[in-house]
């Protein structure tokens, strides 16, 4: 096996080094052959050809299931790396994956949708706001016999009547009482408290990360344990991902961080790319069955409006095709490190800087310092949010589409704001004097 001719001005060629979908095993592809071609001046591009698009015609196929797909991808990457090493492919070389395109048919798009839409969610009811998506989830729970609701202290789910009943803060609830009956609140992260109130007539509503609660990040495995408890007791599980979904945390869904499959998943905020107001309640077929049986039980004027659905579809495709989920994870990690370092000059005022992906919180020891810092950031052209259920915490939610220049500007502006706050509220020292 010899490459034809001598290397030209662009001496590169692809070689298929591994994968079950290769047309032949290429017995002559050896480390000696690779070394000879490199010595002749060829740049070899290693290519792996294995699992293909799940609704394409080639086999073997990738799985629609996210967890299985990740496992398949890891296995493929490992086998490709082993093959490259055995062939003497230079260290640091990029190995390319050859995968056929997804057929542009409606059946293929429909089959691919569950992989994007909420951990295998099979039904969707669209609405115009996250609060309305919560209301829909409450109705689905009730029509399935779950008449008691459990949410978490400091959680935020909206301010319509049902959603407000779940938003466990008296500041927002008291002017509108009485709210829904049979709603209990437990501490976020406390499985014992949750276990004490969960039974088969319960619907548990929880955020993967509490956003308005002050970017509260649960211990690894917490959501999985909540899911296991609900399954064991026959309760229904709703994940409110209005804030955390669509890549905000560096994964498509916060559910992906713990490998959780809720009965219902709520999505909103960026679902249309900011073009039109839209949210959705994604549910398993079993949870949605009563509404499938009688579609007139739950209707909404603007549900599934064509222009809205076009915006949703385009947004999901852009997030997928431009790799924004992975970008959110990488950008968030860099920003978290840089912003944490910048707060060193106000360490006496800041309790913690924490975050996941592009949901970052700066917790101050006192609420008035958070308010002062918010104004400093605005003066430096940085728009941030205070947390409605945790006033000492400011939240930064930058977009995954930030350029390198915008990232640098954000860090520089944040650093200037830290210096301005430090100048007004300097650290004081106490102790013996000479």
C-alpha positions in Angstrom: 0.0 0.0 0.0 1.7 3.2 -1.2 0.4 6.7 -1.5 0.4 7.7 -5.1 2.9 10.4 -6.3 5.1 12.6 -4.3 3.7 15.0 -1.6 2.5 18.2 -3.2 2.2 21.7 -1.8 -0.5 20.5 0.7 0.9 17.0 1.5 -2.0 15.7 3.6 -4.2 12.6 3.3 -6.7 10.8 5.5 -6.2 7.3 6.7 -8.9 5.2 8.4 -7.2 3.7 11.5 -10.0 2.1 13.4 -13.8 1.5 13.7 -16.3 -1.2 12.9 -17.7 0.7 10.0 -14.6 0.6 7.9 -15.0 -1.1 4.5 -11.9 -3.1 5.0 -9.4 -3.9 7.8 -6.4 -2.6 5.8 -3.9 -5.3 6.8 -1.0 -3.3 5.3 -1.7 -0.3 7.5 1.2 -0.7 10.0 3.5 1.4 12.1 6.2 0.9 9.5 4.0 2.1 6.7 3.0 5.2 8.6 6.6 6.0 9.4 7.6 5.6 5.8 4.9 8.0 4.6 5.7 10.6 7.2 9.4 10.3 6.1 8.3 10.9 2.5 6.7 14.2 3.7 3.1 13.2 3.9 0.9 14.6 6.8 -1.4 11.8 7.8 -4.9 12.6 9.1 -6.1 9.7 11.3 -9.8 9.0 11.0 -12.0 6.7 13.1 -15.2 5.2 11.5 -17.5 3.5 13.9 -21.0 4.1 15.2 -23.2 6.2 12.9 -26.2 8.4 13.1 -29.0 6.6 14.9 -31.6 7.3 12.2 -29.2 6.9 9.2 -28.7 3.8 7.1 -25.1 2.9 8.2 -24.4 0.5 11.1 -23.5 0.2 13.9 -25.5 3.2 15.2 -25.1 5.6 18.1 -27.8 5.5 20.8 -30.4 8.3 21.2 -30.0 7.8 25.0 -27.6 10.5 26.3 -25.9 8.2 28.9 -25.5 5.3 26.4 -24.3 7.7 23.7 -21.6 9.1 26.1 -20.5 5.6 26.9 -20.3 4.7 23.2 -18.3 7.9 22.5 -15.8 7.2 25.3 -15.3 3.7 24.1 -14.7 4.9 20.5 -12.3 7.6 21.6 -10.3 5.1 23.6 -10.1 2.5 20.8 -9.1 5.2 18.3 -6.3 6.5 20.7 -5.0 2.9 21.1 -5.0 2.4 17.3 -3.2 5.7 16.7 -0.6 4.8 19.3 0.0 1.4 17.8 0.5 2.9 14.4 3.0 5.5 15.6 0.8 8.5 14.9 2.6 11.4 16.4 1.5 12.4 19.9 -0.9 15.3 20.0 -2.4 14.5 16.6 -6.1 15.1 16.2 -8.2 12.0 15.4 -11.2 12.7 13.3 -14.5 10.9 13.5 -16.3 10.1 10.3 -20.0 10.1 10.8 -22.6 10.3 8.1 -25.1 13.2 8.1 -28.5 12.9 9.7 -31.1 12.4 6.8 -33.0 15.7 6.5 -36.4 14.0 6.9 -39.2 14.8 9.4 -39.1 11.3 10.7 -35.4 11.6 11.5 -35.9 14.9 13.2 -38.8 13.6 15.2 -36.7 10.5 16.2 -33.8 12.7 17.2 -35.9 15.1 19.3 -36.0 13.1 22.6 -32.2 13.1 22.8 -32.3 16.9 22.9 -35.6 17.4 24.7 -35.2 16.5 28.3 -33.6 13.1 29.1 -36.0 11.1 26.9 -39.1 13.3 27.4 -41.7 12.1 24.9 -44.4 14.8 25.2 -44.3 18.6 25.2 -46.7 21.3 26.1 -45.6 24.8 25.1 -46.5 28.0 26.9 -45.3 31.6 27.1 -43.4 31.7 30.4 -41.6 29.5 32.9 -44.3 30.1 35.5 -46.9 28.8 33.0 -44.8 25.8 32.4 -44.8 25.2 36.2 -48.6 25.5 36.3 -48.8 22.9 33.6 -46.6 20.6 35.6 -48.9 21.0 38.6 -51.9 20.1 36.5 -50.2 17.0 35.1 -49.3 16.0 38.7 -52.9 16.4 39.9 -54.4 14.6 37.0 -52.1 11.7 37.8 -53.3 11.6 41.4 -50.4 13.5 43.0 -52.3 16.1 45.0 -49.5 17.1 47.5 -46.6 19.3 46.3 -43.1 19.4 47.8 -40.6 22.1 46.9 -37.4 23.4 48.4 -36.7 26.4 50.7 -35.1 29.2 48.7 -36.3 27.7 45.4 -37.9 29.8 42.8 -40.6 28.7 40.4 -42.4 31.8 39.4 -45.2 34.1 40.8 -48.5 32.9 39.3 -50.7 31.3 41.9 -49.6 27.7 41.6 -45.9 28.5 40.9 -45.9 31.0 43.8 -47.2 28.3 46.1 -43.9 26.4 45.3 -41.7 29.5 45.6 -41.0 29.2 49.3 -40.6 32.8 50.4 -43.2 34.6 52.5 -42.1 38.0 51.1 -43.7 37.1 47.8 -46.4 34.8 49.1 -48.1 36.6 52.0 -49.9 39.4 50.0 -51.6 36.7 47.9 -52.7 34.1 50.5 -54.5 31.8 50.5 -52.4 29.9 48.0 -52.6 26.2 47.0 -53.2 23.8 49.9 -51.1 20.8 50.7 -47.7 22.3 49.7 -44.7 21.5 51.9 -41.2 22.9 51.8 -38.0 21.2 52.8 -34.3 22.3 52.9 -32.5 21.9 49.6 -30.0 19.1 49.8 -31.5 17.5 52.9 -32.7 14.0 51.9 -33.9 13.1 55.4 -36.4 16.1 55.4 -37.5 15.1 52.0 -38.0 11.5 52.9 -40.2 12.5 55.8 -42.8 14.0 53.5 -42.7 12.0 50.3 -45.3 9.4 49.5 -47.1 8.2 46.4 -49.6 11.1 46.4 -46.7 13.6 46.2 -45.1 15.6 43.4 -41.6 16.8 44.2 -40.4 20.0 42.3 -36.7 20.9 42.5 -34.1 22.9 40.6 -30.8 21.2 39.7 -29.0 24.3 41.0 -31.0 27.0 42.9 -30.5 30.2 40.8 -32.6 32.8 42.5 -31.7 31.1 45.8 -28.1 32.3 45.3 -26.5 29.8 43.0 -26.8 27.0 45.5 -25.1 23.9 44.2 -26.1 20.5 45.7 -23.6 17.8 46.6 -22.9 15.4 43.7 -25.5 12.6 43.7 -28.2 14.6 45.4 -30.6 14.7 42.4 -30.0 11.1 41.8 -30.9 10.3 45.4 -34.1 12.5 45.1 -35.0 10.5 41.9 -34.4 7.2 43.7 -36.6 8.3 46.6 -39.4 9.3 44.3 -39.3 6.0 42.4 -39.2 4.0 45.7 -42.3 5.9 47.1 -44.2 6.2 43.8 -43.9 10.0 43.8 -43.6 12.2 40.7 -40.5 14.2 40.0 -40.4 17.5 38.3 -37.1 19.2 37.4 -37.4 23.0 37.0 -34.7 23.7 34.4 -36.1 27.1 33.2 -32.8 28.7 34.4 -30.4 25.8 34.2 -31.4 24.0 31.0 -30.2 24.4 27.4 -26.5 24.3 28.2 -26.3 26.9 30.9 -24.5 24.6 33.3 -22.2 23.1 30.6 -24.5 20.2 30.0 -27.7 20.2 28.0 -29.7 19.8 31.2 -28.8 20.0 34.9 -30.3 16.5 35.0 -27.4 15.3 33.0 -24.9 16.1 35.7 -26.4 13.3 37.9 -27.9 11.1 35.1 -31.5 11.9 36.3 -34.7 11.1 34.3 -37.5 13.2 35.7 -41.2 12.6 35.0 -41.5 16.2 33.9 -38.8 18.7 32.9 -39.4 22.5 32.6 -37.6 24.6 30.1 -37.8 28.3 29.2 -35.7 31.5 29.2 -33.4 30.9 26.2 -35.7 28.5 24.5 -36.3 30.9 21.6 -33.0 32.6 21.6 -34.7 35.6 23.1 -36.9 36.2 20.0 -40.3 35.4 21.5 -41.7 34.5 24.9 -41.8 30.7 25.1 -41.4 27.9 27.6 -42.3 24.2 27.6 -43.3 21.4 29.9 -41.7 18.2 28.8 -43.1 14.9 30.1 -42.8 11.2 29.7 -45.6 9.5 27.8 -46.8 7.9 31.1 -47.1 11.2 32.9 -48.8 12.9 29.9 -51.2 10.1 29.2 -54.3 11.7 30.8 -53.8 14.8 28.6 -53.3 12.6 25.5 -56.6 10.9 26.3 -58.4 14.2 26.5 -56.4 17.0 24.8 -59.1 19.6 25.8 -58.2 19.2 29.5 -55.3 21.6 29.0 -55.2 24.2 26.3 -53.5 27.6 25.8 -54.1 30.3 23.1 -50.5 30.6 22.0 -49.3 27.1 22.7 -47.4 25.7 19.7 -47.7 29.0 17.7 -45.9 28.4 14.4 -43.5 31.3 14.7 -42.7 30.3 18.3 -42.0 26.7 17.3 -39.8 27.8 14.4 -37.8 29.9 16.9 -37.5 27.0 19.3 -36.3 24.6 16.6 -33.8 27.1 15.3 -32.4 27.8 18.8 -32.0 24.1 19.7 -30.3 23.4 16.4 -27.9 26.4 16.8 -27.0 25.3 20.4 -26.3 21.8 19.1 -24.5 22.7 15.8 -22.3 25.5 17.3 -21.3 23.4 20.3 -22.6 26.0 22.8 -23.0 23.5 25.5 -19.4 22.6 25.6 -18.4 26.2 25.2 -20.5 27.1 28.2 -18.7 24.6 30.3 -15.2 25.8 29.2 -16.0 29.5 29.3 -17.6 29.1 32.7 -14.6 27.4 34.2 -12.3 30.2 32.9 -14.5 32.9 34.2 -15.0 31.3 37.6 -11.3 31.1 38.1 -10.7 34.7 36.9 -13.5 36.3 38.9 -12.5 34.4 42.0 -9.0 35.8 41.7 -10.3 39.3 41.1 -12.3 39.3 44.3 -9.1 38.9 46.3 -9.0 42.6 47.0 -12.5 42.4 48.5 -12.0 39.1 50.3 -13.0 40.8 53.5 -16.4 41.5 52.0 -17.0 38.4 49.9 -17.9 35.0 51.5 -17.6 32.9 48.3 -17.6 32.9 44.5 -19.2 29.7 43.1 -20.8 28.5 40.0 -21.4 25.8 37.4 -20.9 26.6 33.8 -22.2 30.0 33.0 -24.3 30.4 36.2 -21.9 32.2 38.6 -22.7 33.7 42.0 -20.8 36.1 44.2 -21.9 35.9 47.8 -21.2 38.9 50.0 -21.1 38.8 53.8 -23.6 41.7 53.9 -26.5 42.6 51.5 -25.6 46.3 51.3 -22.1 45.4 49.9 -23.8 43.3 47.2 -25.9 46.3 46.3 -22.9 48.6 46.2 -21.0 46.1 44.0 -24.0 45.8 41.6 -23.8 49.5 41.0 -20.0 49.4 40.5 -20.5 46.6 37.9 -23.2 48.7 36.1 -20.8 51.7 36.1 -18.4 49.4 34.3 -21.0 48.2 31.8 -21.6 44.8 33.3 -25.2 43.8 33.7 -25.8 41.4 36.6 -28.7 40.1 38.6 -29.4 40.2 42.3 -30.9 36.9 43.7 -34.5 37.3 44.7 -34.3 34.7 47.4 -30.7 35.6 48.5 -30.1 39.3 48.4 -26.3 39.0 49.4 -25.7 37.0 46.2 -25.1 38.6 42.8 -25.5 36.4 39.7 -23.5 36.5 36.5 -25.1 34.7 33.6 -23.0 35.5 30.5 -23.8 34.0 27.1 -21.9 31.1 25.7 -21.6 33.1 22.5 -19.1 35.5 24.1 -16.0 36.2 22.0 -12.5 36.2 23.5 -12.5 40.0 23.4 -15.8 40.1 25.3 -14.5 37.7 27.9 -11.4 39.8 28.5 -13.6 43.0 28.8 -15.8 41.3 31.3 -12.9 40.2 33.5 -11.3 43.7 33.2 -14.6 45.4 34.1 -15.2 43.1 37.0 -11.6 43.7 38.3 -12.2 47.5 38.1 -15.4 47.1 40.0 -13.7 45.1 42.7 -11.0 47.8 43.1 -13.7 50.5 43.4 -15.5 48.6 46.1 -12.3 47.9 48.0 -11.4 51.7 47.9 -14.7 52.6 49.6 -14.8 49.7 52.0 -11.1 48.9 52.9 -10.2 46.0 55.1 -9.5 47.1 58.7 -6.9 45.5 60.8 -6.9 45.3 64.6 -4.1 44.2 66.9 -1.3 45.6 69.1 0.4 48.8 68.0 4.0 49.8 68.6 
